[in-house]
């Protein structure tokens, strides 16, 4: 509407952008969409099972495997607009 593009065309562009972003994240762990956001991956280590104190109570916690977390951070120029 605002840019005279059809919904079908825009969805194809966004799908290809997501595909490119996923490939870049696997390769270098950082992907930047200029003027919008920076997407990073981080490896979270595994946690051991055991007892932990949560809100003053001792709770049994299960072990969790290591995993990769994906986070997006807005660029500074976008933050300054709000």
C-alpha positions as CSV (number, residue, x, y, z in Angstrom):
1,X,0.0,0.0,0.0
2,X,2.6,2.6,1.1
3,X,5.2,1.3,-1.3
4,X,3.0,-0.1,-4.1
5,X,4.0,-3.7,-3.6
6,X,1.7,-6.7,-3.4
7,X,1.6,-8.8,-0.2
8,X,2.8,-11.9,-2.2
9,X,5.9,-10.1,-3.4
10,X,6.7,-8.8,0.1
11,X,6.3,-12.2,1.7
12,X,8.7,-13.7,-0.9
13,X,11.3,-11.0,0.0
14,X,10.9,-11.6,3.7
15,X,11.2,-15.3,3.3
16,X,14.4,-15.0,1.3
17,X,15.8,-12.5,3.9
18,X,15.0,-15.1,6.6
19,X,16.8,-17.8,4.7
20,X,19.9,-15.6,4.1
21,X,19.9,-14.5,7.8
22,X,19.8,-18.1,9.0
23,X,22.7,-19.0,6.8
24,X,24.8,-16.1,8.0
25,X,24.0,-16.9,11.7
26,X,25.2,-20.5,11.2
27,X,28.4,-19.2,9.5
28,X,29.4,-16.2,11.6
29,X,26.9,-16.0,14.6
30,X,26.1,-12.3,13.8
31,X,23.6,-10.9,11.2
32,X,22.8,-7.2,10.9
33,X,19.7,-5.7,9.1
34,X,21.0,-2.2,8.5
35,X,18.8,0.4,10.3
36,X,16.7,-2.2,12.0
37,X,18.4,-4.8,14.2
38,X,21.4,-7.0,14.9
39,X,20.8,-10.7,15.4
40,X,23.3,-12.7,17.5
41,X,23.6,-16.3,18.6
42,X,25.1,-17.3,21.9
43,X,26.0,-20.8,23.3
44,X,24.5,-21.4,26.7
45,X,26.3,-24.1,28.7
46,X,24.7,-27.2,30.1
47,X,23.5,-27.0,33.7
48,X,23.9,-29.7,36.3
49,X,21.1,-31.3,38.3
50,X,20.9,-30.6,42.0
51,X,19.4,-28.4,44.7
52,X,19.0,-24.6,44.3
53,X,17.6,-22.0,46.6
54,X,14.7,-20.2,44.8
55,X,12.8,-17.5,46.8
56,X,14.1,-18.9,50.1
57,X,13.0,-22.5,49.3
58,X,15.3,-25.4,48.3
59,X,14.2,-26.8,45.0
60,X,15.4,-29.8,43.1
61,X,16.4,-28.8,39.5
62,X,16.8,-31.1,36.5
63,X,19.9,-31.1,34.4
64,X,19.6,-29.2,31.1
65,X,21.7,-29.7,27.9
66,X,23.7,-27.0,26.3
67,X,21.8,-24.9,23.7
68,X,22.2,-22.1,21.2
69,X,20.1,-18.9,22.0
70,X,19.2,-16.4,19.3
71,X,18.6,-12.8,20.3
72,X,17.8,-9.6,18.3
73,X,19.0,-6.1,19.4
74,X,17.6,-2.9,17.9
75,X,20.3,-0.6,16.4
76,X,21.1,2.7,18.2
77,X,19.5,4.8,15.4
78,X,16.2,3.0,15.9
79,X,16.3,3.4,19.7
80,X,16.9,7.2,19.4
81,X,13.7,7.6,17.4
82,X,11.5,6.6,20.4
